Amino acid sequence: MTEADLLDLCRQGDARAFAQLVEPHRLKVWAVCSRITRNQQDAEDAFQDTLVAAWQNLHKFRGDSQLSTWLHRVAANASLAVIRRRKDVLSDQDDFLDVVDPAPSVADRVTTVAAVRAAIDTLPDDFREAIVLREIAGMTYQEIADHQRIPVQTVRSRISRARARLVAELTPSIS
């Protein structure tokens, strides 16, 4: 069944079609939620809120962008809403489920993932959201600009600054 067929069935209220429609995007949506919220429980809440919002607002999806792009926007919005609701209880937790490719060794991968996660956590919210939407969700600069309601040049600047901060954070200092 095509994505268009599944969309039609979803709009008629078919919950099974919705499950089939979002399944291929589940891991990337989860990654967006976990990277933006930086907290396992908040990511779970944001992920659930994303699915509920997507189901309730599927009639608003016009098809101007890919479904995956729309879902990533919904996930980012849900994640930011969770952060706003729970700003005072955010904490650093190391029990995120990560979407990573296998590394040469498990120990190297764990060290690298932990270092990258810690570096991303140091970024300001606007920078973190932009870099996550670009690098994890695969959104274009224009899509991020539309999502954040800012000019494309601001997106470029945020991503450039986020990358520079990540490089600085991840580059071992030589004394």
Disulfide bonds with the S-S distance in Angstrom:
none
